[in-house]
Structure formats: C-alpha cells, structure tokens
Amino acid sequence: MKAESPLRAHRRRLWIALIPFTVAFAAASAAAALGVRGIPLAPVLIPSLALVFVEGVLVAYALPGQRALETRAMQVEAVCNLIRKAGASLDLQEVLDSITRLTVQAAGVRGCSIKLLDPSRGLMSVRSIAGLHRQVAELSAEAAQSISTKSLMDGRPVLVEGAAQSDFPELDGESESLICVPLRHEMKVVGALCVYGEKGGKLSPEMLTFLSRLGDLAVLSIQNAAVYETLKKVDEAKSWFLRKAAHELASPLSVIQSVAQNFLGGYLGELDPGQLASIERIRARAAGLSEVVADLLALARGKARTAADKGGKTDLTASLRETMEFFQTAARQKGIGLVADLPSESAEVLVSPEEAHSVLTNLLSNAIKYSPAGREVRVSLSTHGAGVELSVRDQGIGIPAAERERLFSEFFRASNARSFTESGTGLGLAIVKSVIESAAGSLEVDSAEGQGTTVRVHLPRAQ
C-alpha cells in the first residue's frame, strides 16, 4: 500500500474538520427557519472553526512543497523515459525525434528542437522538431551569428524573450520565448536542445537546470547513434568499393583464363612442356582470383541488402536438392558420404535464388573440403511453425577453440584449415552470415577440433 503524502493527509483532516462545522451550521439554519432560539452552537462551531483554520494553514504550507515534489517526480519519470526510448534505437533520426517529443511532454512546453553543429560549415542546423509548425529542411543558422548562438557555442545556456527568426529560423510566429541549452560531448559543443513557450507566455528560468540535465543524457544517445551512423556509412563505402573492384577485375580475369585455355588446348600453336606448365600456373592463379572476385561480389551484395529489401522467395527444399546433386560427384571423388534428410513439402524463405545458392554452396563446399576421406557429411532441413532450420554437419577437422570468435571474419581461415588445404578465400562463412542476417535469420556453429563442425541456419518462412 502506498504511503499517504503529507498534503493528502492534511486535506483529509480538513474535510473531517468541516463535517461538524457543516452539521452545526445546517442545524442553526434549520432552527432559525423554525423560529427556535437558544440552541448553544458556540461549543461546536468554535473548535470546528479552529481546527479548520489550523488544517487550512497546514495545507497552504504543504502545497508548494508537494507541487515541487510532483514536478520533480515528473522530471525523473521523463528522464527515465528518455533513457529507455532514446536508447532503444541506433538510428540517429529516430533518437532525435524521440528526444524532442519526450522533452515537450516532460517540460510542458509548446515545442522543442534539437540542433546539431556542422563544424565544417560553421552552421547550427535543426535536425528534429516537435510541436512547432515548421519543416526541418534548410533550418540552419551560422554558429557565430548572434549573441545567443555565441553563448551556446561557449557552452552557456540561454533564455530569450522576444526571440527573432533571424537568430532562430525554426520559430513559426506562435512562440516568442525560448530556452536553449548546449549539448556537449567531451567538453565540446556538438549542438543544442531548445524549448519554446506559447506566444505571450514566459518560460521559467528554473527550467534551465532540468533541461541541462536532460541535454547531458540526450547527448549520450545522440553520440551513440552518430557513431553507429558513421560506421554504417563506412561499411557502405567499403561494400561499394568491393563491388566496384570486383566488377573491374572480373572481365580481365575472364580474358586471362580464356587465353590460357587457348594456349593449353593448342589453338595458338605448339608449346613445350615448360611453357605449358607456366601457362597452367597462370590459368590456376587466374581461376583462384576469379573465385575471390566472385566471393567479394556475393559478400558486397549481402551487405547491401537489408531485411526490408526482399530479394524474392526461394523454395529451400528444391534448392538444397539441386545443390546436393551438384556436390555428389565431388563427394564421391573424395570418398565422402553425402547424406540428406529433406522434407517432402516446400520450405519457402525470403532470400533470392542466387543468395540461397550462395549459402548452400559455401556450406556444402566447406563441409566436403575440410573432411578427410571416408567421413560423412549430413544435411538436414526441417520446418517448424513460422521458421525453417538448415543443418550441415561434417566429421572433418573442426575449428580450434581459440579461433572460433574470428570464424565469421572476412578473409579468415583457421590455422588447421590452411595446413589441410591451400585453396579457400576465407570469405565463405562471412558471405553466409551477411545473407542470413539480412534476411532476419540467425546462424550458429558447434565445432570441436578433430571431430567436426555443425552449422545451423534459422530463417523465417515466407508468408
């Protein structure tokens, strides 16, 4: 049970004290109406009036403190909401919009905006607005344009009455007073949090402290989202470079392999054994580079795709059956048993046929490549509710425990894999991971060195 606040207790006693006073007053009124005289009301009225007066004084005394406590409780709740909601996303714009909306609710003001500093242009640009009838686009002002913005840049909060639109372009004509507090990160001003009052109204200077604390918390979420956004842009730039480089390399490598095949086939004249050996090395190296280029393209495509960019539906049962048939020859040549446990019904998932082929080819290729002769590779596919599970289990060389954390890193090959076979780009599992995660799936690996590896893929079924 909640403890009763002092103000509520005083109010309750005040109402109790009013009861005898009200009864006595009603009795006196009734007696006067009936012409009855001589009823002694003073013994009842005087103590009641005294009690009412005392409790009234206590209520008046407790009211400001109670209101201050209620305001502080609302502010604490607002801070908690800001931490919870703004921290729930790493998308910078979502974080900014959450902060402005929550600040309007918490501070009880007409509007709120967040401005971020662009040091390269010297502009303080509005990135999010709540409550004001303005669009964010093109709302920016020079950071050193006015006394107010200079104060913000120096790390001092400002309270402005009769603000001018030239200094604050986000104003919509319905606000005159505003408070702006600087957003600081590592002692540097990175932006400002501003609130706006109603036209003709004034904002309380006491709000400065609350907004400053709110800004200190908000800037943490903003910086986290900004770092994530920067990393995402870097990753997008890397993916673009991979696609560009791979495309530029693909054609020359195809020409090299084609010319080498012509020499090896005798179409360009007779060659001695030494020359043929040299041409074969050229062809083999070009083929290896082509494999790397193909993997780079697959990896770049997987990174560029998001769960929202549905690449089409693929029946994983049919695709896996075709892939198994393709690898049967390689498995037989190496003396490895390839066993499949496939469902009779279709298992459609939201990946393109090319992506499904890439995932299945990489998993089966690795399982066969890193298994000694006489072992078995078992592939199973099952459906359960809204999901599909693919499992590829081999009895191969396994993965050293100390190297499992790097298993999905690009260009990584385990130490025992490098000694077992020279071929391999180290991109296979990175490609699988990028495709599966972009399709809102998950991937897990169980492995023991010298005993084998099991890869499990979980994907949502297409609706």
C-alpha positions in Angstrom: 0.0 0.0 0.0 1.3 3.5 -0.9 2.2 5.8 2.0 -0.1 8.8 2.3 1.6 12.1 1.4 1.6 14.9 4.0 -0.6 17.1 1.7 -3.1 14.4 1.2 -3.3 13.7 5.0 -3.9 17.4 5.7 -6.6 17.6 3.1 -8.3 14.5 4.6 -8.2 16.0 8.1 -9.5 19.3 6.7 -12.6 17.6 5.3 -13.2 15.8 8.5 -12.9 19.1 10.5 -15.5 20.6 8.2 -18.1 17.9 9.0 -19.1 19.1 12.5 -19.0 22.8 11.3 -21.3 22.0 8.4 -23.7 20.0 10.6 -23.8 22.8 13.2 -24.3 25.4 10.6 -27.2 23.4 9.0 -28.7 22.9 12.4 -28.6 26.6 13.1 -30.1 27.4 9.8 -32.9 24.9 10.4 -33.6 26.3 13.9 -33.8 29.8 12.6 -36.2 28.8 9.9 -38.4 27.1 12.5 -38.2 30.0 14.9 -36.3 28.0 17.6 -33.9 30.0 19.7 -31.3 29.3 22.4 -29.5 26.4 20.8 -25.9 26.5 22.0 -23.8 26.3 18.8 -20.6 28.0 20.0 -19.2 24.9 21.7 -19.4 23.1 18.4 -18.6 25.9 16.0 -15.5 27.5 17.7 -13.5 24.2 18.0 -14.5 23.3 14.5 -13.5 26.7 13.0 -10.2 26.5 14.9 -9.5 23.0 13.5 -10.5 24.1 10.0 -8.2 27.1 10.3 -5.2 25.1 11.5 -5.6 22.4 8.9 -6.1 25.1 6.2 -2.8 26.7 7.2 -1.1 23.3 7.1 -2.5 22.6 3.6 -1.3 26.0 2.4 2.1 25.3 3.9 2.4 21.8 2.4 1.0 22.7 -1.1 4.2 24.3 -2.6 6.4 21.5 -1.3 4.1 18.9 -2.6 3.9 20.5 -6.0 7.7 20.7 -6.1 7.8 17.0 -5.3 5.3 16.2 -8.0 7.2 18.3 -10.5 10.5 16.6 -9.6 8.8 13.2 -9.9 7.5 14.1 -13.4 11.0 15.2 -14.3 12.6 12.0 -13.1 10.0 10.0 -15.0 10.7 12.0 -18.1 14.4 11.3 -17.7 13.8 7.6 -17.3 11.5 7.6 -20.4 14.2 9.4 -22.4 16.9 6.9 -21.4 14.6 4.0 -22.3 13.1 5.2 -25.5 16.1 7.1 -27.0 18.4 4.3 -26.1 16.2 1.7 -27.8 17.4 2.7 -31.3 20.7 3.3 -33.0 19.0 5.2 -35.9 20.1 8.9 -35.4 16.9 10.4 -36.7 14.7 8.1 -34.6 16.8 9.1 -31.5 16.5 12.8 -32.2 12.7 12.6 -32.8 12.2 10.6 -29.6 14.1 13.2 -27.5 12.2 16.2 -28.9 8.8 14.5 -28.3 9.7 13.4 -24.8 11.0 16.9 -23.9 7.8 18.6 -25.0 5.8 16.2 -22.7 8.2 16.4 -19.8 8.7 20.2 -19.8 5.1 21.1 -20.6 6.2 23.5 -23.4 4.8 24.3 -26.8 7.7 22.8 -28.8 11.2 21.5 -28.8 14.0 21.2 -31.3 17.5 19.7 -31.5 20.2 21.4 -33.4 23.5 19.8 -34.4 26.7 21.6 -35.2 28.4 21.1 -38.6 31.9 22.3 -37.8 33.0 22.2 -41.5 30.4 24.8 -42.5 30.1 26.6 -39.2 26.3 26.0 -39.1 23.9 25.0 -36.3 21.3 23.0 -38.2 17.9 21.9 -36.9 17.7 18.1 -37.1 14.4 17.4 -35.3 11.3 19.5 -34.3 8.3 18.6 -32.2 5.3 20.9 -31.6 6.2 23.7 -34.0 4.7 24.2 -37.4 8.0 24.1 -39.3 9.8 21.7 -41.6 13.3 20.7 -40.6 14.8 21.1 -44.1 17.0 24.2 -44.5 16.6 25.4 -40.9 20.1 26.4 -40.1 22.0 29.5 -38.8 25.6 30.4 -38.6 27.0 29.3 -35.2 28.6 32.7 -34.5 25.8 34.8 -36.0 24.2 36.2 -32.8 24.9 36.7 -29.1 22.6 33.8 -28.3 24.3 31.3 -30.6 27.8 32.6 -29.5 26.8 31.9 -25.9 25.7 28.3 -26.8 29.0 27.8 -28.6 30.8 28.9 -25.4 28.8 26.3 -23.5 26.3 28.6 -21.8 22.5 28.1 -21.7 20.4 31.0 -23.0 16.9 32.2 -22.1 15.5 34.6 -24.8 12.3 36.7 -24.6 11.1 38.1 -27.9 13.3 35.9 -30.0 14.0 36.9 -33.6 13.5 34.5 -36.5 16.8 35.6 -38.0 18.6 34.1 -35.0 16.2 31.2 -34.6 14.9 30.2 -38.0 12.8 27.4 -36.6 10.3 29.9 -34.9 6.9 29.7 -36.5 5.3 33.0 -35.3 3.5 31.4 -32.4 6.4 31.4 -30.0 8.4 34.3 -28.6 10.3 32.9 -25.6 12.8 30.1 -25.7 15.4 28.3 -23.7 18.4 26.7 -25.3 21.0 24.5 -23.5 24.2 23.4 -25.2 24.8 19.7 -25.9 28.4 18.9 -25.0 30.5 15.8 -25.7 34.0 15.6 -24.3 33.9 19.3 -23.4 33.0 20.3 -27.0 29.6 21.7 -28.0 28.0 19.5 -30.6 24.6 21.0 -30.7 21.7 22.5 -28.7 18.4 21.4 -27.1 15.8 24.2 -27.3 12.3 24.5 -25.9 9.7 27.1 -26.9 6.9 28.8 -25.0 3.5 29.9 -26.1 3.2 33.4 -27.7 2.7 36.0 -24.9 3.9 33.5 -22.3 7.2 33.2 -20.5 9.4 30.2 -19.7 10.6 29.7 -16.2 14.4 30.2 -15.5 14.1 27.2 -13.2 13.7 25.1 -16.3 17.3 25.7 -17.2 18.6 23.2 -14.7 16.2 20.4 -15.8 16.9 21.0 -19.5 20.7 21.0 -18.9 20.5 17.6 -17.2 18.2 16.3 -19.9 20.6 17.5 -22.5 23.5 15.7 -20.8 21.6 12.4 -21.0 20.4 13.1 -24.5 23.8 13.7 -25.9 24.9 10.2 -24.9 22.2 8.6 -27.0 22.9 11.1 -29.9 26.6 10.3 -29.9 26.0 6.6 -29.8 23.6 6.9 -32.8 26.0 9.2 -34.6 28.9 6.8 -34.2 26.7 3.9 -35.5 25.6 6.1 -38.5 29.3 6.8 -39.3 30.2 3.2 -39.0 27.3 2.3 -41.3 28.4 4.8 -43.9 32.0 3.4 -43.7 30.7 -0.1 -44.2 28.5 1.1 -47.1 31.6 2.7 -48.7 33.6 -0.5 -48.2 30.8 -2.5 -49.8 30.7 -0.1 -52.7 34.4 -0.4 -53.2 34.2 -4.2 -53.1 31.6 -4.2 -55.8 33.4 -1.7 -57.9 36.8 -3.5 -57.6 35.3 -6.9 -58.2 33.5 -5.8 -61.3 36.6 -4.2 -62.7 38.7 -7.4 -62.0 36.1 -9.9 -63.3 36.5 -9.1 -67.0 40.3 -9.1 -67.2 40.5 -12.4 -65.3 38.0 -14.0 -67.6 40.1 -12.9 -70.6 43.3 -14.3 -68.9 41.7 -17.7 -68.3 40.3 -17.8 -71.8 43.7 -17.0 -73.4 45.4 -19.5 -71.1 42.9 -22.2 -72.1 43.6 -21.5 -75.8 47.3 -22.0 -75.2 46.8 -25.2 -73.2 44.4 -26.5 -75.9 47.0 -26.0 -78.7 44.8 -23.5 -80.5 47.7 -20.9 -80.7 50.5 -23.2 -81.7 52.7 -25.9 -80.2 54.3 -25.3 -76.8 57.0 -27.3 -75.0 56.2 -28.9 -71.6 57.9 -26.0 -69.7 55.7 -23.4 -71.4 52.6 -25.5 -70.9 53.4 -25.7 -67.1 53.8 -21.9 -66.9 50.5 -21.3 -68.7 48.8 -23.8 -66.4 50.1 -21.9 -63.4 48.7 -18.7 -64.9 45.4 -20.3 -65.5 45.2 -21.7 -62.0 46.1 -18.4 -60.4 43.6 -16.5 -62.5 40.9 -19.1 -61.6 41.8 -18.6 -57.9 41.5 -14.8 -58.3 38.1 -15.3 -60.1 36.9 -17.3 -57.1 37.9 -14.4 -54.8 36.2 -11.9 -57.0 33.0 -13.9 -57.1 33.1 -14.2 -53.3 33.7 -10.4 -52.9 30.7 -9.7 -55.1 28.5 -12.1 -53.1 29.6 -10.5 -49.9 29.0 -7.0 -51.1 25.5 -7.9 -52.3 24.7 -9.5 -49.0 25.9 -6.4 -47.1 24.0 -4.0 -49.3 20.7 -5.9 -48.8 18.6 -5.3 -45.7 15.7 -7.3 -44.3 13.3 -4.8 -45.9 14.8 -5.3 -49.4 13.2 -8.7 -50.0 15.2 -10.4 -52.8 12.3 -12.8 -53.6 11.2 -16.2 -52.4 13.1 -19.4 -52.7 12.0 -22.9 -52.0 14.9 -24.1 -49.9 13.9 -27.7 -50.2 14.2 -27.7 -54.0 17.3 -25.5 -53.9 19.0 -27.8 -51.5 18.1 -30.9 -53.5 19.7 -29.4 -56.6 22.8 -28.3 -54.7 23.2 -31.8 -53.2 23.1 -33.4 -56.7 25.8 -31.0 -57.9 28.1 -31.9 -55.0 27.6 -35.7 -55.2 30.4 -36.1 -57.7 32.9 -34.1 -55.7 32.0 -36.1 -52.6 32.3 -39.4 -54.3 35.7 -38.5 -55.8 37.0 -37.7 -52.3 35.4 -40.8 -50.7 32.9 -38.8 -48.6 29.3 -39.9 -48.0 26.8 -37.1 -48.6 23.5 -37.8 -46.8 20.4 -35.7 -47.0 17.3 -35.5 -44.8 14.8 -33.3 -46.7 11.1 -32.6 -46.0 8.6 -33.6 -48.6 6.9 -30.2 -48.5 8.3 -26.9 -49.8 10.1 -24.5 -47.4 10.0 -21.0 -48.8 12.2 -18.3 -47.4 12.7 -14.7 -48.2 16.0 -14.9 -49.9 16.7 -14.7 -53.6 17.6 -17.9 -55.5 21.1 -16.5 -56.0 21.5 -15.9 -52.3 20.2 -19.3 -51.4 22.6 -20.9 -53.9 25.5 -19.0 -52.4 24.6 -20.0 -48.8 24.2 -23.7 -49.7 27.2 -23.9 -51.9 29.5 -22.3 -49.3 28.3 -24.6 -46.5 28.5 -27.8 -48.5 31.8 -26.9 -50.1 33.4 -26.2 -46.8 32.0 -29.4 -45.3 33.4 -31.6 -48.1 36.7 -29.6 -48.5 37.7 -29.9 -44.8 36.6 -33.6 -44.3 39.1 -36.4 -44.7 38.3 -39.4 -47.0 35.9 -41.9 -45.5 33.9 -39.5 -43.5 30.3 -38.3 -43.8 28.5 -35.0 -44.4 24.9 -35.0 -43.3 22.5 -32.2 -44.4 19.0 -31.8 -42.9 16.2 -29.3 -43.5 13.1 -29.0 -41.2 10.2 -26.7 -40.9 8.6 -25.7 -37.5 5.9 -23.1 -37.2 7.0 -19.9 -38.8 10.6 -20.9 -39.2 13.0 -23.1 -41.3 16.1 -24.8 -39.9 19.0 -25.9 -42.1 21.8 -28.1 -40.6 25.1 -29.1 -42.2 27.2 -31.5 -40.1 30.6 -32.9 -41.1 33.1 -35.1 -39.5 36.1 -33.0 -40.6 39.0 -31.2 -39.0 36.8 -28.9 -36.8 37.8 -25.5 -35.6 40.3 -24.7 -32.9 38.6 -23.3 -29.8 40.8 -20.2 -29.7 39.9 -19.2 -33.2 36.1 -19.6 -33.2 35.4 -16.0 -32.4 37.0 -15.0 -35.7 35.1 -17.6 -37.7 32.9 -15.1 -39.5 35.6 -12.5 -40.1 36.3 -11.7 -43.7 39.4 -13.4 -45.2 39.8 -15.5 -42.1 40.9 -19.2 -42.3 41.6 -21.3 -39.3 45.2 -22.4 -38.8 44.3 -26.1 -39.3 42.3 -25.3 -42.4 45.3 -23.6 -44.0 47.5 -26.6 -43.3 44.8 -29.0 -44.6 44.3 -27.4 -48.0 45.7 -24.3 -49.7 42.5 -23.4 -51.6 40.0 -21.1 -50.0 39.3 -17.4 -49.8 38.2 -17.1 -46.2 35.0 -15.4 -47.3 32.6 -18.3 -47.4 31.1 -18.0 -43.8 31.2 -14.2 -44.0 29.0 -14.4 -47.1 26.7 -16.9 -45.4 26.4 -14.7 -42.3 25.7 -11.5 -44.3 22.9 -13.2 -46.3 21.3 -14.9 -43.3 21.3 -11.7 -41.1 20.0 -9.5 -43.9 17.0 -12.0 -44.2 16.3 -11.6 -40.4 17.7 -15.1 -39.8 20.3 -16.4 -37.4 23.4 -18.6 -37.6 25.1 -20.8 -35.0 28.2 -23.1 -35.2 29.2 -26.0 -33.0 32.6 -27.4 -33.5 35.3 -29.5 -31.9 38.8 -29.7 -33.3 39.4 -33.1 -34.9 35.8 -34.2 -34.5 33.8 -32.0 -37.0 31.6 -29.0 -37.3 27.8 -28.4 -37.4 26.4 -25.2 -38.9 22.7 -24.4 -38.2 20.8 -21.8 -40.1 17.5 -20.4 -38.9 15.3 -18.5 -41.3 11.7 -17.2 -41.1 9.3 -18.8 -43.6 7.9 -16.6 -46.4 4.3 -15.7 -45.8 
